[in-house]
């Protein structure tokens, strides 16, 4: 923090250590101090690069995007496995998927509130958290009226993950506070 923000950063660090405040990731993102110490910095997107005024030795290498569609030999069987985990998908049903580890930063409680509101407004939705939860007993926090509409899949092998992505209509990956990263 001192490297990135000088005396103000050092003061913030001391306050965190004394437990008189929490880390302020909006005001003091850690990526700034890391970037200042680095010989070069590689980001996966242009937005992150633009956050820095110093542009020398900062590069963008996008996440790979595969032109060739990778198809599993057992694609239909895997797709059915994923649909079974969801307890099926209705013809007009919308599947909203949150991918990766579920943690507090991904705002899962806000997502559940929003899904509940949409369902109350008449939308036919299923919500799938495609991944493990880092929140102890997360399933216990899912309101009873949403239990049949929300899935926490746990870890998915790559082929199942690809099928889950394929049957998901809307991907919703919130992140707050951002630690300066942009999730793939």
SVG drawing of the C-alpha trace seen along z (x, -y; Angstrom):
<svg xmlns="http://www.w3.org/2000/svg" viewBox="-46 -10 58 50">
<polyline fill="none" stroke="black" stroke-width="0.4" points="0.0,0.0 2.8,-2.4 4.5,-1.7 1.2,-2.3 -0.1,-5.2 2.6,-6.7 1.9,-8.0 -1.9,-7.7 -1.5,-4.1 0.8,-3.4 -1.8,-5.0 -4.5,-2.9 -2.4,0.3 -1.8,-0.7 -5.5,-1.2 -6.2,2.2 -3.6,3.8 -5.1,2.1 -8.5,3.3 -9.9,-0.3 -11.0,0.1 -11.4,2.6 -9.4,2.7 -10.8,0.1 -10.4,1.8 -12.1,-1.0 -9.6,-3.6 -6.6,-1.4 -6.7,1.4 -3.7,3.7 -2.9,3.9 -1.5,0.4 1.3,1.2 2.0,4.5 2.2,2.7 4.5,0.0 7.0,2.7 6.7,4.9 9.1,4.7 6.1,5.2 2.4,5.9 0.1,8.1 -3.6,7.7 -6.3,9.8 -8.4,6.8 -8.0,3.3 -10.2,1.8 -7.7,2.8 -4.8,1.4 -6.7,-1.9 -6.8,-2.2 -3.1,-3.1 -1.7,-6.4 1.7,-4.9 1.4,-2.8 5.0,-1.9 5.6,1.9 1.9,2.6 0.5,5.2 -2.8,6.8 -3.0,10.5 -6.7,11.5 -8.0,14.7 -8.1,17.2 -11.2,17.5 -11.3,20.7 -12.6,20.6 -12.9,24.4 -15.8,25.7 -14.7,28.5 -17.3,31.2 -17.2,34.1 -17.9,37.6 -20.7,37.9 -22.1,34.4 -25.8,35.3 -25.2,37.6 -23.3,34.8 -26.0,32.3 -28.6,34.6 -26.5,35.0 -26.5,31.2 -30.2,30.9 -30.8,33.6 -28.9,31.5 -31.2,28.6 -34.2,30.9 -34.9,30.2 -35.5,27.0 -38.9,25.9 -39.4,24.8 -39.6,21.1 -37.6,21.3 -34.5,19.0 -31.4,20.4 -29.2,17.8 -25.8,19.1 -23.0,17.9 -19.8,19.6 -16.8,20.4 -16.3,20.5 -19.2,18.9 -17.8,16.4 -19.0,13.2 -17.4,11.1 -19.7,12.6 -22.7,11.2 -24.7,14.4 -27.2,13.1 -28.0,10.1 -28.3,12.5 -30.8,14.6 -32.8,11.5 -33.0,10.4 -34.0,13.9 -36.7,14.0 -38.0,10.6 -38.0,11.8 -39.9,15.0 -42.4,12.9 -42.9,10.8 -43.8,14.0 -40.5,14.8 -39.9,18.6 -36.3,18.7 -33.8,21.3 -30.6,20.1 -27.5,22.3 -24.3,21.6 -22.0,23.7 -19.2,24.4 -18.2,25.0 -19.2,22.7 -16.6,21.2 -19.4,20.1 -20.0,22.6 -23.5,24.1 -24.4,21.8 -27.4,23.9 -29.0,23.1 -29.1,19.4 -31.3,20.2 -34.9,19.2 -37.3,22.1 -39.4,20.8 -36.4,20.8 -35.0,24.3 -36.5,25.9 -35.3,23.1 -31.7,22.8 -28.9,25.3 -25.4,25.3 -23.7,27.8 -20.3,28.2 -17.2,28.7 -17.8,29.6 -15.3,31.4 -14.4,29.5 -16.9,31.2 -19.8,30.8 -18.8,27.1 -18.9,26.6 -22.4,28.1 -23.5,26.0 -22.3,22.9 -24.2,24.0 -27.5,24.5 -27.2,21.2 -29.2,18.4 -27.7,15.5 -24.3,15.5 -24.2,13.4 -20.9,13.0 -20.9,10.1 -17.8,9.1 -17.7,6.5 -15.5,5.3 -13.2,5.7 -9.6,6.4 -8.7,4.7 -9.1,7.9 -11.5,8.7 -12.7,12.3 -12.6,14.2"/>
</svg>
